[in-house]
Amino acid sequence: MADEMVLRAQRFINQTYSNGATLGISKVPEDGRTGWTTMYALTRALQYELGITSLSNSFGPTTLSTLQSKYPKLNQSTIPSWIFGCIIQSALYCKGYDGGDIDGVYGDRVQAAVLKLKQDMGVAGAFPGSSLEPKVVKALLNMDAYVTVNNGSDVIRSIQQWMNGRYINRADFYVIPCDGHHSRDVAKSMLLAIQYELGMADGTATGVFGPATQAGLKSHPVTVGASGAWAQLFTAAMNLNKRAVPFGSFTTEVRDAVLDFQSFVKLPTTGIGDFQTWASLLVSYGDQTRKGAACDGVTRITEARAEALKAAGYKYIGRYLYNPSKTDLPEKQIQPGELDMIWLKGLRCFPIYQTWSRAADNFSFAKGSVDASNAIEWAKIHGFKPGTIIYFAVDYDAMDSEVTDFIIPHFKGVHETVEELSPYHVGIYGPRNVCQRVSDAGYAVTSFVSDMSSGFSGNLGYPMPTNWAFDQIATITIGSGDSRIEIDNNIASGRDTGQGEFNPRTPITEELDVDFAKDKYRDACLREVQTYLESIGIPERGGEGWSTDWLLLANSTTDAFNVVMNMDWLITNLARQLKIRKALIQAPLLFEVRRYGPDDPIKDELVKRGQSTDCSTGLAQMWAWVAIEARNYCMDQGIINGTRLRNPEDLRAVWDRLQDPVYNISSVAYLTIYNAFQVHLPRPTVTISYADTQKILARYQGDGPASVGYGQNLIGLYSALENYNALSRAQ
């Protein structure tokens, strides 16, 4: 919602700095909404008024030191100009406080707002009075909140205020948000607070969990009866890890919560705030000297290495299903015979799937489906048995917005493919926030947490995921000579114990379809499809039954072909998993999209209104009852997973799902297998004859007289598409 006074603040910026582009102060949108653009402009305006020549969006050391030297306290007697005062007033309004009339006057309303601001920050005791100290100004010119927002915790807010009040006069401690939420800044400030209490001087205290900090914590355990700063810091750390305890003294209630936390993260259950517990509360990797029972690595497990791992106490080994690089890390992928060695030595293996997973644009629903299909194939090749959890990697510091926009859709594609088309389950490897959010969405059963990356924003300020299976905390080397191996040391929770027995290695021997070579064959294939359809009376656009008024709504042959090409990732996945030819899916899909007629939207509307119970619908024009029978048949045969559907109870729900292109096209693939059964043919394979192919395609139209002609039409279309699929396979 727009705020009139924020709008006035924005107008003040634009009018006062009308030549701002020359000065380095960009014009801001006049929308009455507080945002970083407005805060950056106010920061640059302040820098300009301070005489700083190189303006920046950051209120950094230069801005702070200049303000401290010139105006250690800003108030009605020290404000240097009305413009300076207007900047302060505008910033107050952007923070939600009464800044007066934006007239440059540091009057009663401004003074009252400053007092309230300091109280909300928790610094009123450290900075008494209504003056603005430079650190408060710095905090004023960012987007942090100093009141509880978005269902924040009042206890965490009180912790944030306490930290501000206690440490704000230390050189490197700045006002942290008081919004009731843990965050990166709060996590770093906790480490600074620990270092201050250890007696570290300004400059020595850096907020890094280094050797001196660790040594200091080892001499400061807290237990029942403890009070004062150390008990406050410990109970603060517990709350910041979502362990709700009273903030303050170490009571029996705190001890019980500590026991629960220690059990959860697999620490010795002492009930004491000892070093390992401090470490697990303060940094994602915790105590890196802990001995793990799990590990992962990019090196082949030989007999000597397996013996070294077992002697070191390791039980579970994470290995990669696939390596997309032909040159880097040649042993990253599981090697032939390696799983036999793991089994022989009494070890267990959990599989990891990672290709290009280090940027947001590597993730999407379609890419997730493709990754899942490839992972399923490789898991079967290597011999992983049903029930195996495959860990799909997010190997970068994904921002929370990227998790929403890219990672979760990606894992939706992974989950739907793995759960429907394989005997396996989905796990996730990544930072804490990524793992928890994907798991909360229902797309991963367990998490393999990349806690070594303690500086990731997705680890800082986030508790351990509730379903964690493996916690990656340090890279170490064990063994020597032939047994020497570098591994990532992982703590195991027991939620996943990997696999200890494996099926024989079974490489793919069938000539399965691959992605369509669009760069080479797309145009030629389209021309052949157009030529064929014209030969059976279907022109590029329009045709029998289409009036002039409807032509603009019709799908052309090119439109239908583009649908098939755009969904090639899905069709390839389905064909490879079901071990059928892609053209068995492509032909009816293209034909039905091209034949979408004037009556089809009318029939759809009748179902939507409840005036009809079913009709052919979606891209491939499939009836819901047909989809139910096809899917149930494939479930009964163990081809796909799922809960059997009921007719009529599930009819409308299935009809609605058929509007989803993925569900619709998947149903075409399953119907192909069901149709083979209906015409008394064995399940189709990649070596199916053209005669049997035509019978299966004909059944798509039912079993009436029209099905014969339908099959004749589709077999020609099938041939045109298969011709270029074969060329793509041969590349």
Backbone hydrogen bonds, N-H to C=O, Kabsch-Sander energy under -0.5 kcal/mol:
donor,donor_aa,acceptor,acceptor_aa,energy
3,D,32,G,-2.6
7,L,3,D,-2.4
8,R,4,E,-2.0
9,A,5,M,-2.0
10,Q,6,V,-2.3
11,R,7,L,-2.3
12,F,8,R,-2.2
13,I,9,A,-2.0
14,N,10,Q,-2.3
15,Q,11,R,-2.7
16,T,12,F,-2.7
17,Y,13,I,-2.2
18,S,15,Q,-0.8
20,G,17,Y,-2.2
22,T,19,N,-0.9
23,L,19,N,-1.5
24,G,20,G,-2.7
25,I,20,G,-3.6
26,S,24,G,-0.6
31,D,29,P,-1.2
39,M,35,G,-2.1
40,Y,36,W,-3.2
41,A,37,T,-1.8
42,L,38,T,-2.4
43,T,39,M,-2.4
44,R,40,Y,-2.5
45,A,41,A,-2.4
46,L,42,L,-2.4
47,Q,43,T,-2.3
48,Y,44,R,-2.4
49,E,45,A,-2.4
50,L,46,L,-1.6
51,G,48,Y,-1.3
52,I,47,Q,-2.5
55,L,53,T,-1.0
60,G,58,S,-1.6
64,L,60,G,-2.5
65,S,61,P,-2.9
66,T,62,T,-2.3
67,L,63,T,-2.3
68,Q,64,L,-2.7
69,S,65,S,-2.1
70,K,66,T,-2.2
71,Y,67,L,-3.0
74,L,132,L,-2.5
75,N,73,K,-0.5
78,T,75,N,-0.9
79,I,75,N,-2.1
85,G,81,S,-2.1
86,C,82,W,-2.3
87,I,83,I,-2.1
88,I,84,F,-1.8
89,Q,85,G,-2.6
90,S,86,C,-2.9
91,A,87,I,-2.4
92,L,88,I,-2.3
93,Y,89,Q,-2.0
94,C,90,S,-2.2
95,K,91,A,-1.2
96,G,93,Y,-1.4
97,Y,92,L,-3.0
99,G,97,Y,-0.7
102,I,99,G,-0.7
106,Y,104,G,-0.5
107,G,105,V,-1.7
111,Q,107,G,-2.6
112,A,108,D,-2.5
113,A,109,R,-2.1
114,V,110,V,-2.5
115,L,111,Q,-2.2
116,K,112,A,-2.2
117,L,113,A,-2.7
118,K,114,V,-2.6
119,Q,115,L,-2.1
120,D,116,K,-2.6
121,M,117,L,-2.1
122,G,118,K,-1.4
123,V,118,K,-2.0
124,A,118,K,-0.8
127,F,123,V,-3.1
132,L,74,L,-2.8
133,E,131,S,-0.6
136,V,133,E,-0.9
137,V,133,E,-2.1
138,K,134,P,-2.5
139,A,135,K,-1.8
140,L,136,V,-2.0
141,L,137,V,-1.4
142,N,139,A,-0.9
149,V,179,D,-1.7
152,G,149,V,-0.8
153,S,180,G,-2.6
157,R,153,S,-2.1
158,S,154,D,-2.1
159,I,155,V,-1.9
160,Q,156,I,-2.6
161,Q,157,R,-2.6
162,W,158,S,-2.3
163,M,159,I,-2.5
164,N,160,Q,-2.3
165,G,161,Q,-2.7
166,R,162,W,-2.3
167,Y,163,M,-2.4
168,I,164,N,-1.7
170,R,167,Y,-2.3
173,F,170,R,-1.4
174,Y,172,D,-0.6
178,C,145,A,-2.3
187,A,183,S,-2.4
188,K,184,R,-2.3
189,S,185,D,-2.2
190,M,186,V,-2.0
191,L,187,A,-1.4
192,L,188,K,-2.1
193,A,189,S,-2.6
194,I,190,M,-2.3
195,Q,191,L,-2.3
196,Y,192,L,-2.6
197,E,193,A,-2.4
198,L,194,I,-1.4
199,G,196,Y,-1.4
200,M,195,Q,-2.4
203,G,205,A,-0.6
204,T,201,A,-1.5
205,A,201,A,-2.2
206,T,204,T,-0.7
210,G,208,V,-2.3
214,Q,210,G,-2.5
215,A,211,P,-2.8
216,G,212,A,-2.2
217,L,213,T,-2.3
218,K,214,Q,-1.7
219,S,215,A,-0.7
219,S,216,G,-0.9
220,H,217,L,-2.0
222,V,273,G,-1.1
225,G,250,F,-2.9
226,A,223,T,-2.5
232,Q,228,G,-2.4
233,L,229,A,-2.9
234,F,230,W,-2.2
235,T,231,A,-2.6
236,A,232,Q,-2.1
237,A,233,L,-2.5
238,M,234,F,-2.1
239,N,235,T,-2.1
240,L,236,A,-2.5
241,N,237,A,-1.0
241,N,238,M,-0.7
242,K,239,N,-1.9
243,R,238,M,-2.4
244,A,242,K,-0.7
245,V,243,R,-0.5
248,G,246,P,-0.5
250,F,226,A,-3.0
251,T,249,S,-1.1
255,R,251,T,-2.3
256,D,252,T,-2.3
257,A,253,E,-1.7
258,V,254,V,-2.4
259,L,255,R,-2.5
260,D,256,D,-1.8
261,F,257,A,-2.4
262,Q,258,V,-3.1
263,S,259,L,-2.1
264,F,260,D,-2.1
265,V,261,F,-2.4
266,K,263,S,-0.7
267,L,262,Q,-3.2
270,T,268,P,-1.5
273,G,222,V,-3.4
274,D,272,I,-2.1
278,W,274,D,-2.8
279,A,275,F,-3.1
280,S,276,Q,-2.2
281,L,277,T,-1.8
282,L,278,W,-1.8
283,V,279,A,-2.4
286,G,279,A,-0.5
286,G,283,V,-0.8
288,Q,286,G,-0.9
290,R,287,D,-1.7
292,G,290,R,-0.6
294,A,490,N,-2.0
295,C,316,Y,-2.1
296,D,488,D,-1.3
297,G,318,G,-1.6
302,T,300,R,-1.1
306,A,302,T,-2.6
307,E,303,E,-2.2
308,A,304,A,-2.0
309,L,305,R,-2.6
310,K,306,A,-2.5
311,A,307,E,-2.3
312,A,308,A,-1.5
313,G,310,K,-1.5
314,Y,309,L,-2.5
315,K,293,A,-3.5
316,Y,293,A,-2.0
317,I,348,R,-2.7
318,G,295,C,-3.3
319,R,317,I,-0.5
319,R,350,F,-1.6
320,Y,332,K,-1.0
321,L,352,I,-2.8
332,K,329,L,-2.3
334,I,320,Y,-2.6
338,E,335,Q,-2.2
341,M,337,G,-1.5
342,I,338,E,-2.1
343,W,339,L,-2.5
344,L,340,D,-2.7
345,K,341,M,-1.9
346,G,343,W,-1.7
347,L,342,I,-2.6
348,R,315,K,-2.4
349,C,499,Q,-2.6
350,F,317,I,-2.1
352,I,319,R,-2.3
353,Y,391,Y,-3.3
354,Q,352,I,-0.5
357,S,355,T,-0.9
362,N,359,A,-2.0
363,F,360,A,-2.0
368,G,364,S,-2.4
369,S,365,F,-2.1
370,V,366,A,-2.2
371,D,367,K,-2.9
372,A,368,G,-2.4
373,S,369,S,-2.3
374,N,370,V,-2.6
375,A,371,D,-2.8
376,I,372,A,-2.6
377,E,373,S,-2.0
378,W,374,N,-2.5
379,A,375,A,-2.7
380,K,376,I,-2.1
381,I,377,E,-2.4
382,H,378,W,-2.6
383,G,379,A,-1.0
384,F,379,A,-2.7
387,G,423,P,-2.9
388,T,385,K,-1.5
390,I,388,T,-0.6
390,I,425,H,-2.7
391,Y,351,P,-2.5
392,F,390,I,-0.7
392,F,427,G,-2.2
393,A,353,Y,-1.9
394,V,429,Y,-2.3
395,D,357,S,-1.5
396,Y,394,V,-0.7
398,A,396,Y,-1.8
403,V,399,M,-2.0
404,T,400,D,-1.8
405,D,401,S,-2.5
406,F,402,E,-2.7
407,I,402,E,-1.9
408,I,403,V,-2.9
410,H,406,F,-2.0
411,F,407,I,-2.6
412,K,408,I,-1.8
413,G,409,P,-1.9
414,V,410,H,-2.2
415,H,411,F,-3.0
416,E,412,K,-2.6
417,T,413,G,-1.7
418,V,414,V,-2.8
419,E,415,H,-2.9
420,E,416,E,-1.4
421,L,417,T,-2.4
422,S,418,V,-1.2
425,H,388,T,-2.5
427,G,390,I,-3.3
428,I,446,T,-1.8
429,Y,392,F,-2.5
430,G,448,F,-1.8
433,N,458,G,-2.8
435,C,431,P,-2.7
436,Q,432,R,-2.8
437,R,433,N,-2.5
438,V,434,V,-2.4
439,S,435,C,-2.2
440,D,436,Q,-2.8
441,A,437,R,-1.6
442,G,439,S,-1.5
443,Y,438,V,-2.1
445,V,426,V,-3.1
446,T,426,V,-0.6
447,S,467,N,-1.5
448,F,428,I,-3.3
449,V,447,S,-0.6
449,V,470,F,-2.9
450,S,430,G,-2.2
451,D,449,V,-1.9
452,M,472,Q,-0.7
453,S,450,S,-1.1
454,S,452,M,-2.3
456,F,453,S,-1.6
459,N,456,F,-1.8
460,L,456,F,-2.7
462,Y,459,N,-1.8
468,W,465,P,-1.5
469,A,447,S,-3.6
470,F,447,S,-1.6
471,D,491,I,-2.5
472,Q,449,V,-2.6
472,Q,470,F,-0.6
473,I,471,D,-0.6
473,I,489,N,-2.6
474,A,489,N,-1.1
476,I,474,A,-0.6
476,I,487,I,-2.7
478,I,485,I,-2.3
483,S,480,S,-2.0
484,R,481,G,-1.3
485,I,478,I,-2.4
487,I,476,I,-2.8
488,D,296,D,-2.8
489,N,474,A,-3.9
489,N,487,I,-0.6
490,N,294,A,-2.8
491,I,471,D,-2.5
493,S,469,A,-2.5
494,G,469,A,-0.6
499,Q,349,C,-2.4
503,N,383,G,-3.1
506,T,381,I,-1.8
512,L,510,E,-1.8
518,K,516,F,-2.2
520,K,517,A,-0.7
521,Y,517,A,-2.9
522,R,518,K,-1.6
525,C,521,Y,-2.9
526,L,522,R,-2.5
527,R,523,D,-2.2
528,E,524,A,-2.1
529,V,525,C,-2.5
530,Q,526,L,-2.9
531,T,527,R,-2.6
532,Y,528,E,-2.4
533,L,529,V,-2.7
534,E,530,Q,-2.4
535,S,531,T,-1.5
536,I,532,Y,-0.9
536,I,533,L,-0.6
537,G,534,E,-1.5
538,I,533,L,-3.2
546,W,543,G,-1.9
547,S,545,G,-0.7
550,W,547,S,-0.8
551,L,547,S,-0.9
551,L,548,T,-0.7
553,L,550,W,-1.6
554,A,550,W,-0.8
554,A,551,L,-0.8
556,S,554,A,-0.5
557,T,540,E,-2.7
560,A,556,S,-2.4
561,F,557,T,-2.6
562,N,558,T,-2.6
563,V,559,D,-1.7
564,V,560,A,-1.7
565,M,561,F,-2.4
566,N,562,N,-3.0
567,M,563,V,-1.6
568,D,565,M,-1.5
571,I,567,M,-2.4
572,T,568,D,-2.9
573,N,569,W,-1.8
574,L,570,L,-2.8
575,A,571,I,-2.6
576,R,572,T,-2.5
577,Q,573,N,-2.5
578,L,574,L,-2.6
579,K,575,A,-1.0
580,I,575,A,-1.9
584,L,581,R,-1.5
585,I,582,K,-1.9
586,Q,582,K,-2.6
587,A,583,A,-2.5
589,L,585,I,-1.5
590,L,586,Q,-3.1
591,F,587,A,-2.4
592,E,588,P,-2.5
593,V,589,L,-2.3
594,R,590,L,-2.4
595,R,591,F,-1.7
596,Y,593,V,-1.0
600,D,597,G,-0.9
602,I,598,P,-0.5
603,K,599,D,-2.3
604,D,600,D,-2.2
605,E,601,P,-2.0
606,L,602,I,-1.7
607,V,603,K,-1.6
608,K,604,D,-2.3
609,R,605,E,-2.0
610,G,607,V,-1.3
611,Q,606,L,-2.4
612,S,606,L,-1.1
617,T,622,M,-1.6
621,Q,618,G,-1.6
622,M,617,T,-2.4
627,A,623,W,-2.1
628,I,624,A,-2.3
629,E,625,W,-2.1
630,A,626,V,-2.7
631,R,627,A,-2.7
632,N,628,I,-2.6
633,Y,629,E,-2.2
634,C,630,A,-2.1
635,M,631,R,-2.3
636,D,632,N,-2.8
637,Q,633,Y,-1.8
638,G,635,M,-1.6
639,I,634,C,-2.6
640,I,634,C,-1.1
641,N,420,E,-2.1
650,D,646,R,-2.8
651,L,648,P,-1.3
652,R,648,P,-0.5
654,V,650,D,-2.5
655,W,651,L,-2.4
656,D,652,R,-2.6
657,R,653,A,-2.0
658,L,654,V,-1.8
659,Q,656,D,-1.5
660,D,657,R,-1.9
664,N,660,D,-2.8
665,I,661,P,-2.8
666,S,662,V,-2.3
667,S,663,Y,-2.0
668,V,664,N,-1.4
669,A,665,I,-1.8
670,Y,666,S,-2.1
671,L,667,S,-2.5
672,T,668,V,-1.9
673,I,669,A,-1.2
674,Y,670,Y,-2.2
675,N,671,L,-3.3
676,A,672,T,-1.5
677,F,673,I,-1.4
678,Q,674,Y,-2.1
679,V,675,N,-1.7
680,H,677,F,-1.6
681,L,676,A,-3.2
688,I,685,T,-1.3
693,T,689,S,-2.3
694,Q,690,Y,-2.4
695,K,691,A,-1.6
696,I,692,D,-2.2
697,L,693,T,-2.6
698,A,694,Q,-2.3
699,R,695,K,-1.5
700,Y,696,I,-0.5
700,Y,697,L,-1.1
701,Q,698,A,-1.8
702,G,699,R,-1.9
707,S,704,G,-1.5
708,V,705,P,-1.1
709,G,705,P,-0.7
710,Y,706,A,-2.0
711,G,707,S,-2.5
712,Q,708,V,-2.0
713,N,709,G,-2.3
714,L,710,Y,-2.5
715,I,711,G,-2.1
716,G,712,Q,-1.0
717,L,713,N,-1.3
718,Y,714,L,-3.3
719,S,715,I,-2.1
720,A,716,G,-1.9
721,L,717,L,-2.2
722,E,718,Y,-3.2
723,N,719,S,-1.9
724,Y,720,A,-0.9
725,N,721,L,-1.9
726,A,722,E,-2.7
727,L,723,N,-1.4
728,S,724,Y,-1.9
729,R,725,N,-2.3
730,A,726,A,-1.7
731,Q,728,S,-1.0
